[in-house]
Each structure stands twice: as C-alpha cells, then as structure tokens.
Amino acid sequence: MSEEDIYLEPDTGLPAASEPPVSGAYLEMRDLRVHFPTDDGVVKSVDGLSFQLDRGKTLGIVGESGSGKSVTSLSIMGLHKEGTAHISGEIMLNGRNLVGMGKESVRALRGKDMAMIFQDPLSAMHPYYTVGNQIVEAYRIHHDVSKQVARKHAIEMLDRVGIPNPDSRLDDYPHQFSGGMRQRAMIAMALSCDPELLIADEPTTALDVTVQAQILDLIRDLQQEFNSAVIIITHDLGVVAELADDILVMYAGRAVEYGNADDIFTEPQHPYTWGLLGSMPRLDRERTERLLPIPGTPPSLINVPDGCPFHPRCAYDNLNNGLSETERPQLRDVGGSDGSGHQIACHLSAENRLRLWHDEIKPKL
C-alpha cells in the first residue's frame, strides 16, 4: 500500500470476526505512516513506526505534544475521518491487518477486540445520554441480551471501577460526574466487553494526584483480571514508570528509543530520553539543581529537519561529524538487560553515550 492509499478501503467481504487468531504478539505495528495533506504541505504525524505488544503486557508511549502518540492510537482504532489521512504500513491485530480493512469490519472489532479510554471523557461521552445508556449500548452491540441484562452488567461495571451508588449514578449524565468519576465511567465503558486491547490516551490528564494514583491502580488491576494488552499514551514518565513493561519514546512522528522500562529508566541511551528524564520531578532523593528543560521546541511535522529530527535541540550533535544534519538515524539494537532488545535511533557512538550518561547526565537527575 502506498502513501496515497486512504485508510478504510472497501471491505474484502469477509467478516473480521471470522478470521482465525494467530499466535505471537496480539498487536504488531510495522512501518506505520500516517500523513495528512494540507494546503501548507503534508503533515507527517507518524512516519515509520514499528512495535509489538503481547497480551497481559503494558506498553507506554511517551513524548511531547505533537510527537504522534494520539495519532497512532486513533489509527489503531480506525477513528481518523475518512478521506483525511493517508495511511500505509501494517497494523496487525491478532493476525488481522487493520490498514485497508472496511469501516464495518473495524467497527465490529471496537469494544470486544480493542477499546480506548479517551483523554477528555466529557467530550468523548455523549452529553444527551445517561452514562448508563452509553454503557448499555456498547455492551449490547457485542452481546445479544435484553436491556435489563445489559443494565445489570453496566451497574456491575460501575461498581467495579469504584463509583459509589452505581445503581443510581447509572442514570446520571456525564456532566453530573466529577472529573475522576467521568474517567472511571469511561474506563467502565471501555472494559464493558472485556477487550483484548485497551488504549488509554492521557488517562490521568487534569486529575489531581490522588485520583491519578487511583486511576492507574484501577487500570493495573483490571488488566490483571482481563489479561488485556494495554497501551498507555502520555507525556508523563511518572505514569509509565508506574504501569509499563516496555516504553516507546516518540519524537517528530518516529521512535527514537524502545525497550523495557527498567532499561529506559536506568540506562537510557538517547539524548531526547535524557531530556524527558531531566524534566521529571523526583521525590525519591534530594535534588540539588533545578529541573532541566529540553531547549527549543518540537519541529513542524510539515518541515521536519534533515538528518536526525532532534539535532536542532541536541547538545551533542557536534560529536557526530556532521551526520546529525545529513543522515536520518535508524532504530538499531544496542542490547538489553533481559535480552529482549533495547533500540535507539541516534548517531552517538556507544562510547559517547555511556560516557555522557554516567559522567554528565545521570549525576544531575
């Protein structure tokens, strides 16, 4: 499929649910590219992204705003407006390629095979329908049950996510819930059909720290109960430190570092990851210096810099003999503590990376 192909082409005629599951990763993304043509040029929101995720595991996708995190999640869910996005590559969900799949087939997968917790539940939930009606509708799409049975299930889900008096709150509207309660209701709706894949896009944004902790604990507990594959999309490294097994660091629509959470937090190897860690508050030890912000701003996704997209903001591009300005670094394996692989896209030599991390960066964190 070329970059000019549009997502959600005509269906193959074969219902997605009839395709047999396959072994291996539940979700596998291969060279995903999501481009949006505009009057000013092509916005390359995602530009060659690959990763995989097994059942029962959590992948944290981190990066600044505009790095392509949410566009990636919407691509998995098939929620880009038809005709606006040029998508190529493969999104393999349990052996089914979602890129090019028809609208009805993708819709049939939402809820049971994959579900999403949106960043702002107030805008994601319909304001004219009660919370209960929306959970009931989501459940009945995938289960041939009466409204009474679906309502009982909705009450059970609200109770499971910690909403008090669920039998009465079921008939409230989204605006009658607090921010934390709306997020819980959104989680109940997303989990009502026991999805195999759960995507949480900034699930704790705008919530106070105590509610954040409760929501993260809830996602962890429900994942263990349902053995779901989970993607946590956030700019907050503290969130992924709490939940993630693996971490994917995105910058300018591309992966710059990918590995297990222990390696990313204890032996990060990309300057951008160092910058994210340096800008994160630490409570486990006394900090003697101020937080270290990353200088500059993320690049325009219409005019991504030549070479390494991070080089205009990188303090170490002068160590690469000009490669940073001319050649795009590819993800390559640099080893990992558990043998699973630790990948980075950086021109810095192994010697320079280790020296900079242990001598300059790590002591300041």
C-alpha positions in Angstrom: 0.0 0.0 0.0 1.4 3.4 -1.0 1.3 6.6 1.0 -1.5 7.8 -1.3 -3.9 5.0 -0.2 -6.6 6.1 2.2 -7.4 4.3 5.4 -10.6 2.2 5.4 -10.7 1.0 1.8 -13.7 -1.2 0.6 -14.1 -4.3 2.6 -12.9 -7.7 1.5 -16.3 -9.1 2.1 -15.0 -11.4 4.8 -16.2 -10.5 8.3 -13.3 -9.7 10.5 -14.6 -11.8 13.3 -14.4 -15.0 11.2 -10.6 -14.7 10.7 -8.7 -17.1 12.9 -6.5 -15.8 15.6 -2.8 -16.3 15.4 0.0 -16.9 17.9 2.6 -14.3 18.8 2.0 -10.6 19.6 -1.6 -9.5 19.9 -0.8 -6.2 18.3 2.1 -5.6 15.9 2.7 -2.4 14.0 5.0 -2.5 11.0 6.3 0.7 9.4 3.2 2.7 10.1 2.9 6.1 8.3 0.1 8.5 8.8 0.2 11.6 6.7 -2.3 14.4 6.4 -2.3 16.5 3.2 -2.9 20.2 4.0 -2.8 23.5 2.0 0.6 24.1 3.6 2.1 20.7 2.9 1.9 17.1 4.1 1.8 16.7 7.9 3.8 13.6 8.6 2.3 12.8 12.0 3.6 9.2 12.1 6.5 8.4 9.8 7.6 4.8 10.0 6.7 3.4 13.4 7.0 -0.3 14.4 6.4 -2.1 17.7 4.6 -5.1 19.1 2.6 -5.9 22.2 1.7 -9.2 23.9 -1.4 -10.0 25.9 -1.1 -9.1 29.6 1.7 -6.6 28.8 1.7 -2.8 29.0 3.4 -0.5 26.5 4.0 3.1 27.5 4.2 5.6 24.6 5.8 8.9 25.7 6.8 12.1 24.1 6.0 15.8 23.9 2.8 17.1 22.4 2.8 16.7 18.6 5.1 13.6 18.6 2.4 11.4 17.0 1.2 9.5 20.1 -2.5 10.1 19.8 -2.5 9.8 16.0 -1.0 6.3 16.4 -3.8 5.3 18.8 -6.5 6.7 16.5 -5.0 4.8 13.6 -5.3 1.6 15.6 -8.9 2.3 16.4 -9.7 3.4 12.8 -11.0 6.7 14.0 -9.4 9.1 11.5 -12.0 10.8 9.5 -12.4 9.0 6.2 -10.5 10.7 3.4 -8.3 12.9 5.6 -5.4 10.5 6.4 -3.0 8.7 4.1 -2.0 5.6 5.9 0.4 2.9 4.9 2.2 0.1 6.7 0.5 -2.6 8.7 -1.4 -2.7 12.0 -1.8 -6.4 12.8 -4.4 -7.0 15.5 -4.4 -10.7 16.3 -3.4 -11.6 12.8 -5.8 -9.1 11.1 -4.4 -6.1 9.2 -6.5 -3.1 10.2 -5.0 -0.9 7.4 -7.3 -1.2 4.4 -10.0 -3.0 6.4 -13.5 -1.8 5.7 -15.3 0.5 8.1 -17.9 -2.1 9.2 -15.2 -4.7 9.9 -13.2 -2.2 12.0 -16.3 -1.1 13.8 -17.1 -4.7 14.7 -13.7 -5.0 16.4 -14.2 -2.0 18.6 -15.4 -2.8 22.0 -14.6 -6.6 22.1 -11.2 -6.8 20.4 -10.0 -3.2 21.2 -11.2 -0.3 23.2 -10.0 3.2 24.1 -10.1 5.5 27.1 -10.0 9.0 25.7 -8.1 11.9 27.1 -11.2 14.0 27.8 -14.2 11.9 28.8 -16.5 14.9 29.0 -16.2 15.4 25.2 -15.8 11.7 24.4 -19.1 10.8 26.1 -22.4 11.9 24.6 -23.9 14.7 26.7 -27.5 13.9 25.8 -27.5 10.3 27.0 -27.0 9.0 30.5 -23.8 7.2 31.4 -25.8 4.0 31.8 -27.4 4.2 28.4 -24.0 4.6 26.8 -22.5 1.6 28.6 -25.6 -0.5 27.8 -25.4 0.4 24.1 -21.7 -0.5 24.0 -22.4 -3.8 25.6 -25.5 -4.8 23.5 -23.6 -4.2 20.3 -21.5 -7.3 21.0 -23.9 -9.3 23.1 -27.4 -10.4 22.2 -29.0 -9.6 25.6 -32.0 -7.7 26.8 -31.8 -4.1 28.1 -32.4 -5.4 31.6 -29.4 -7.8 31.5 -27.2 -5.1 29.9 -28.3 -2.6 32.6 -27.4 -5.0 35.3 -24.0 -5.5 33.7 -23.5 -1.7 33.5 -24.2 -1.4 37.2 -21.6 -4.1 37.9 -19.0 -2.3 35.8 -19.6 1.0 37.5 -19.2 -0.8 40.9 -16.1 -2.5 39.7 -14.4 0.8 38.8 -15.2 2.3 42.2 -18.2 4.5 41.5 -20.4 4.7 44.7 -24.1 4.0 44.4 -23.8 2.6 40.9 -27.4 1.7 40.6 -28.5 5.4 40.9 -25.4 7.0 39.3 -26.2 4.9 36.2 -29.0 7.3 35.3 -26.8 10.5 35.7 -25.5 12.4 32.7 -21.7 12.9 32.1 -21.8 16.5 33.3 -23.1 15.3 36.7 -19.9 13.4 37.4 -16.7 14.8 38.7 -13.5 14.6 36.5 -12.3 11.5 38.3 -15.7 9.8 38.2 -16.1 10.6 34.5 -12.7 8.9 33.9 -13.9 5.9 35.8 -17.1 5.8 33.9 -15.1 5.9 30.6 -13.0 3.0 31.8 -16.2 1.1 32.7 -17.5 1.7 29.2 -14.2 0.7 27.6 -14.0 -2.5 29.6 -17.7 -3.5 29.4 -16.9 -6.0 26.7 -13.7 -7.4 28.1 -11.4 -6.0 25.3 -8.2 -7.8 24.4 -6.5 -4.5 23.7 -7.1 -1.3 25.9 -5.6 2.0 24.8 -5.5 4.7 27.4 -4.8 8.2 25.9 -3.5 10.5 28.7 -5.8 8.8 31.2 -4.8 11.0 34.1 -4.6 14.4 32.5 -6.3 17.2 34.5 -6.8 14.9 37.5 -5.3 15.6 40.9 -2.5 13.4 42.1 -4.6 11.2 44.4 -7.2 10.5 41.7 -4.3 9.8 39.3 -3.0 7.1 41.5 -6.4 5.6 41.9 -7.0 5.5 38.1 -3.6 3.9 37.5 -4.2 1.3 40.2 -7.6 0.6 38.6 -6.1 0.1 35.1 -3.5 -2.2 36.5 -6.0 -4.3 38.5 -8.4 -4.6 35.6 -5.6 -5.6 33.2 -4.6 -8.4 35.5 -8.2 -9.5 35.7 -8.8 -9.5 32.0 -5.2 -10.2 30.8 -5.6 -7.4 28.3 -2.8 -5.8 26.3 -2.6 -2.2 27.3 -1.1 0.9 25.7 -0.6 4.0 27.9 -0.1 7.2 26.0 1.3 10.0 28.0 3.8 12.8 28.3 4.3 11.9 32.0 7.1 9.5 32.6 5.9 9.0 36.1 2.7 7.3 34.7 4.7 4.8 32.6 7.1 4.2 35.5 4.0 3.0 37.4 2.5 0.8 34.8 4.6 0.0 31.7 6.5 -3.2 30.9 8.0 -1.6 27.8 8.4 2.0 26.8 8.4 3.6 23.3 9.8 7.1 23.1 8.5 9.1 20.2 9.8 12.3 18.6 8.5 14.0 15.4 6.4 11.0 14.5 9.2 8.5 14.9 10.5 6.1 17.5 13.8 7.3 19.0 14.1 4.7 21.8 12.3 1.5 22.5 13.0 -1.1 25.3 11.8 -2.5 28.6 11.0 0.0 31.4 14.0 -0.9 33.5 16.5 -0.1 30.7 14.7 3.1 29.8 14.8 4.4 33.3 18.2 3.1 34.4 20.3 3.1 31.2 18.6 5.4 28.7 20.7 5.9 25.6 19.0 8.7 23.6 19.6 12.4 24.3 15.8 13.1 24.0 15.1 10.5 26.6 17.7 12.1 28.8 15.9 15.4 28.4 12.5 13.9 29.3 14.0 12.3 32.5 15.7 15.6 33.4 12.4 17.5 33.2 10.6 15.0 35.6 10.4 15.8 39.3 12.0 13.3 41.6 10.7 12.6 45.1 13.0 9.7 46.0 16.0 11.8 46.6 17.0 15.4 47.2 17.5 17.4 44.1 20.3 20.0 44.3 19.6 21.7 40.9 16.5 22.9 39.1 14.7 20.7 36.6 16.4 20.6 33.2 14.1 21.6 30.4 14.8 20.5 26.8 15.8 23.6 24.9 13.9 24.7 21.9 10.5 23.4 20.6 9.4 20.3 18.7 9.8 20.7 14.9 7.0 21.3 12.4 5.8 18.0 11.1 5.4 19.6 7.7 9.1 20.6 7.6 10.9 18.0 9.7 14.7 18.8 9.8 17.0 16.8 7.6 19.1 14.1 9.3 18.2 13.4 12.9 14.9 15.4 13.7 16.2 16.0 17.2 19.5 17.6 16.2 18.5 21.3 16.4 17.8 20.7 20.1 20.5 18.2 20.8 23.5 19.4 22.9 25.7 16.6 21.5 25.2 16.7 17.7 28.7 18.2 17.3 30.1 14.7 18.3 28.8 13.0 15.2 31.0 14.5 12.5 28.0 16.2 10.7 25.9 13.0 10.4 23.2 14.5 12.6 22.4 17.2 10.0 22.5 15.0 6.9 21.5 11.4 7.7 18.4 10.1 9.5 19.4 7.5 12.2 17.6 4.2 12.0 16.5 2.2 15.0 19.2 -0.3 15.9 19.6 -2.8 18.7 22.0 -1.8 21.5 21.3 -4.7 23.8 19.0 -5.0 26.8 19.2 -6.2 30.3 16.6 -9.0 29.8 17.7 -10.0 26.3 14.5 -8.5 24.8 16.4 -5.8 22.9 16.9 -2.1 23.5 16.7 0.0 20.4 17.7 3.6 19.7 17.8 5.9 16.7 20.9 8.0 17.4 24.3 8.7 15.7 26.2 8.9 19.0 28.8 6.2 19.4 28.3 3.6 22.2 31.4 5.1 24.0 30.0 8.6 23.9 26.5 7.5 25.0 27.9 5.7 28.1 30.3 8.4 29.0 27.7 11.2 28.7 25.1 9.3 30.7 27.3 8.2 33.6 29.5 11.3 33.8 27.2 14.2 32.9 23.5 13.3 32.7 22.9 10.8 35.4 24.6 12.8 38.3 22.2 15.7 37.6 19.0 13.7 37.7 
